[in-house]
């Protein structure tokens, strides 16, 4: 997949919110609930691209470990752009809402321009809905952090906190070469990468694998360094029910 997204383009190219139609929620008498979702970057090595955040019925899968990545997850994992995934979600009658905060997350305890290491948004859901999330690990070929089908809290002010898993989408070889890494890695990552003459355009590294746990950064085979590797969870999400009867 062609990759052209730098720090400013990662933000400018994205819609700030895409919301799936929720008419089905009202048609059967269910009232929408409002949830507060906070994503926190815990890593000093990896910035995160803007996340796709989806509330949905149990049957819906934003992504699934051991399965092939959808076009939306491929775009998230390779370019950091959640737009395709949000569009796919909005087309499903199993989805209540699909949004993105529209901002990347910097490494833990750092600020770059107006960007910080956490973001909080509100999202609507129906009773019994689940929450799924995906966001690119920016300093990787095709890595992403993900949460799949968390059952949302049932009571007001009830809080659920979960670590996001670190995954490889299987759509690109892990060359760790600067020419195969989005430019935002240099802007938000722990070090500036040398050289990027072809604008992150190298279809020769495409692969046809399955989504699996990410092996981490080798740091010796390309331009990425051990500084880009992580130990444990990169991100955490906190979800709170703030209104059990939204319009």
N, C-alpha and C positions, 0 to 999 in steps of 0.2 A: 504494500500500500504506500502511495506517495505521501511524504510527510513534509509539511512546510510550516509548521506552527512554532513560532517563537513566543516569547513572554507576552508581548502585547497582542499578538494574533490569537493566542490561546483564549484571551478574554474577549477581544473584539469580535471574533468569529462565532461566538456562542450566544444563543438566546439566553436571557436571564431566567426564563421559566417557560416550560411547556407543560400544560395541564391536560390530562386525558379527560374527556367528557365524563361527567359523573351522573348523568341523567338516570341511569339504572339504579343509583342509590336512592333517589327520591321516588322512583316509580313503585318500589316495593315497600315504601314506608320507612326505610332506614334513614336515620339522620346522620349527617357527616360529623365526624369528630376532628378536632384540631390537635396536631401533635407538634411539639418542638423537638427538632433533631439537631444535635451538635456533633460535628465531626472534628476530632482533634488529631493532628499529626504528632506522633510520639517519637519520630525518628530524627536524628541529627544528620542522616545520610541522604534521605530521599524526600524531595518535595512531591506534592500530589497535584494532579490536574483537577479541574472542576468536576465534581461528582455527578453521576446520575443517581437520583433518589426516587424510588418508586414505591407506592403503596398499592396492594393488589390482593386478589383472592389467592387461596392456597395453590391452585392449579398453575398459576402463572410462574414462569421462570425467567428472570432477567439474565441469568447465566447459571451454569451447572457444572460442578467439578466432574471431570471425566467425560464431558461432552464437547462437541465442536463449538467454537465461539460463533455467535451470530455476527452479522455485519456490524451491528451496533457495538458489541463488545470488542470486535477487532479494531474499530475506530477508536474506542476509548483506550485500549491497550497500546496501540501503535502511535496515535497522534494526540491523545488527550482530549478529543472532542466528543462530548456526550450526546450531541445533537441527533445522530442516527439512532442511538439506543432509545432516546426519549421519544422520537417519532414512532419507532416500533411499538413502544409501550402504549403510546396514546392511541394506537390503532386497535388495541385489544380491549374487548369488553370485560376482561378480567381485571383491568387496571382502574384504580380510582383516581390517582394523581401521579404525575411524572414530572419532576422538576430538577433544575440544577441551580446551585447557589451562584454559578457564573464566575467564580473566582478560584484560582489555585490556592493551595495551602503551602506555605513555606515550611522549611525544616523547623523542628521543635525549638521554641524560644527564639525565633528570628523574625525579623520584619524586613521586607523588600518592597520599596515604594509603599503602596497602600495595602500590600498583602501581608497577612499574618498566618499563624500556624493553626488557626481554628476558624470555624464558621458555624453559625446557627441559623436555621431556617424553620419556617412553619409549613406543614403539609397536611392536607385533609385525608381522611380515611373512613371507611365504613366499619361498623362493628365486626370483629373477626378478621379484619385485614392483616396482612403481613407487610414487612418492610424489607426491601432489598436495595443494595448500594453497590456501585462500581466506580472506581476512579483510577486513572493511570498512575503508576509509579514512574515519575517523569524520567529519571535517570536509568531507564532500562529500555531494551528493544521493544518488548511487548508484554510488560508486566502490569498488573493492576491489583489494587486492594479491593476486597469484596465482602459483602454481607449478603446472605441468602435466606429469605423467608423468615425473618424474626417476627414472632407473634407480638403484635403491639399491646402495650399496657391497656388494661380494662378500666382502671379507676383513675379519677383526676388526681394529679400530682404523683401518681405511681411512676417510678423511674426504672428503666432498663438500660444497662450498660453492657456493651459487648466489644471485644477486640475484632477488628477486621482481619481476614486471612490475606496472605500474600500469594498471588497466583500468576502463572504464566499462561497467556491465552493460546499458545501453541501455533500462532500465526506467523511468527518470524523467528529466524535463528538468533540465538543470543551471541551475536558477534562482539558486543560491547564496544563497537567502533563508533567514533564520533559522527561519522557520515551516516550512521544508522540510528542515531539518537536525536530526539527533538531538540531544537535550539534552546528551549526553556531550561534544559538541564544546566547549561552554562550560566543562565541568569539567576536560577534559584538554587542550584546545587551547591555542594560544598567546595567544588573547584571549577575553574573555567577550563573547558575542553579545547584542545588545539585543533584547528582545521575543521571545516565543514563546507568544503568547496562545492559539493553537488546539491546543497540545500536539502539534505535528508531525503534523497530520492534514489533508492536502491532496491528495486523489485527483486534483485537476485538473491535476497536473503529471505524471501517469503517461504513459509513452511506450511505443512498441512497436519499439524498435531492437535491434540486434545488439550483442554484446560486442565492444568495440573498445579500442584503446589510449586511455587517459584523456588528454584534452587539457590537463589541469591546471586550476588555479583562475585565473579571469579577474581577480577581485578588484575589479571596478568595477561589476558589474551587480546585486549584491545586498548581503548583509550580510557575506559572507566577504571577507577582505582579502588583499592580496599576501602577508601573513604566513602564510597557509594554503597557499601554493603550494610546490611542491617542484622540485628540480633533480636529475634522475637517479633512481636507485632509492630507494624509501622503506624497503625492508626486505630482509633477507638471511636465508637459512636455512643452517644447518650440520647435516649428517647424518653420524652415525658408527655403524658396526656394533659393538655392545658384547658380543653373545652370539650365536653362530651355531647354538645348539641349545637353545632355550628350551622349557619345558614348555607 
